[in-house]
Amino acid sequence: MKRIGICIVVIAAIAVAGLIALQDGPTVAPSGAEIREVWEHHELYEGKSLRVSGTLRRFLEGQPKEHFVVESADGYRIGVEAEGLEGLDGAQVAAEGRVTFDEESGLRLAAASVAAL
């Protein structure tokens, strides 16, 4: 009888762990999407960790909302929030971080890392 009780507890724990994992939604591999794909389906990527690559550029240079973006070869951009990007301006980079989107700021990547390729 004790074995049945232990089995029930183990099965219940596995079921709870599975439900918790499903609440986070599908996981996007860090190299799982192009910037264009993220733009077209940003609701699928919001809050997920993502790796993107392209050319790092200053956007809105000299204006109050100046910031850096990673721009794909087809012209799609994602804003990058990270320190020390000035030295990489114009370089091909890979950036990894968490995706956010809002109407005012647009598509952004809170970058954990940005490195020249």
C-alpha positions in Angstrom: 0.0 0.0 0.0 2.9 2.4 0.8 4.3 1.8 -2.8 1.0 2.9 -4.3 1.0 6.1 -2.2 4.6 6.9 -3.2 3.9 6.3 -6.9 0.9 8.6 -6.7 3.0 11.3 -5.1 5.7 10.9 -7.7 3.2 11.1 -10.6 1.6 14.1 -9.1 4.9 15.9 -8.8 5.8 15.2 -12.4 2.4 16.4 -13.5 2.8 19.7 -11.6 6.3 20.2 -13.0 4.9 19.7 -16.5 2.2 22.2 -16.0 4.6 24.8 -14.6 6.8 24.4 -17.7 3.9 24.8 -20.0 2.9 28.1 -18.4 6.1 29.8 -19.7 5.0 29.0 -23.3 7.2 27.7 -26.1 10.9 28.2 -25.8 12.6 30.0 -28.7 16.2 28.8 -29.2 18.7 31.6 -28.9 19.5 31.3 -32.6 15.9 30.5 -33.6 14.7 33.5 -35.5 15.7 36.2 -38.0 14.9 39.9 -37.1 12.2 39.9 -39.8 10.5 36.9 -38.2 10.5 38.6 -34.8 9.0 41.7 -36.2 6.2 39.9 -38.0 5.3 37.7 -35.0 6.6 39.7 -32.0 3.8 38.4 -29.8 5.4 34.9 -30.0 8.8 36.2 -28.9 8.0 38.8 -26.2 9.8 37.9 -23.0 11.8 35.1 -24.6 15.6 34.9 -24.9 16.8 35.3 -28.4 20.0 35.6 -30.4 20.0 37.9 -33.5 22.7 39.0 -35.8 23.2 41.9 -38.2 24.9 45.3 -38.4 25.0 47.4 -35.3 23.9 51.0 -36.1 23.1 54.2 -34.4 19.4 55.0 -35.0 18.0 58.5 -34.8 21.6 59.8 -34.4 21.8 63.2 -32.7 18.1 63.2 -31.6 16.8 62.8 -28.1 15.7 59.2 -28.7 19.1 58.1 -30.3 19.8 54.4 -29.7 21.4 51.4 -31.2 19.8 48.8 -33.4 20.8 45.5 -35.0 19.8 45.7 -38.6 19.3 42.7 -40.8 20.4 42.6 -44.5 16.8 43.1 -45.5 16.4 46.3 -43.4 14.5 45.0 -40.4 15.8 46.4 -37.0 15.6 45.5 -33.4 16.6 48.1 -30.8 19.4 47.0 -28.5 19.8 48.0 -24.8 23.3 47.4 -23.6 26.3 49.3 -22.3 29.4 50.1 -24.3 28.1 49.7 -27.9 29.8 52.8 -29.3 32.9 50.8 -30.3 30.9 48.3 -32.3 29.0 50.9 -34.4 28.9 49.6 -38.0 30.2 46.2 -37.1 28.5 42.8 -37.8 27.4 41.6 -34.4 25.5 38.8 -32.6 23.3 40.0 -29.8 21.6 37.8 -27.2 18.9 38.9 -24.8 15.3 39.2 -23.8 12.8 40.5 -26.4 10.3 43.3 -25.5 7.8 45.2 -27.5 5.6 48.2 -26.9 4.0 50.8 -29.1 6.2 53.7 -27.9 9.6 51.9 -28.0 8.9 49.3 -30.6 10.8 46.0 -30.7 13.8 45.9 -28.3 16.4 43.4 -27.1 17.6 43.8 -23.5 20.9 42.4 -24.4 22.9 40.2 -22.1 25.7 40.2 -24.6 26.7 41.9 -27.9 29.8 40.7 -29.7 31.4 41.4 -33.0 31.3 38.5 -35.5 
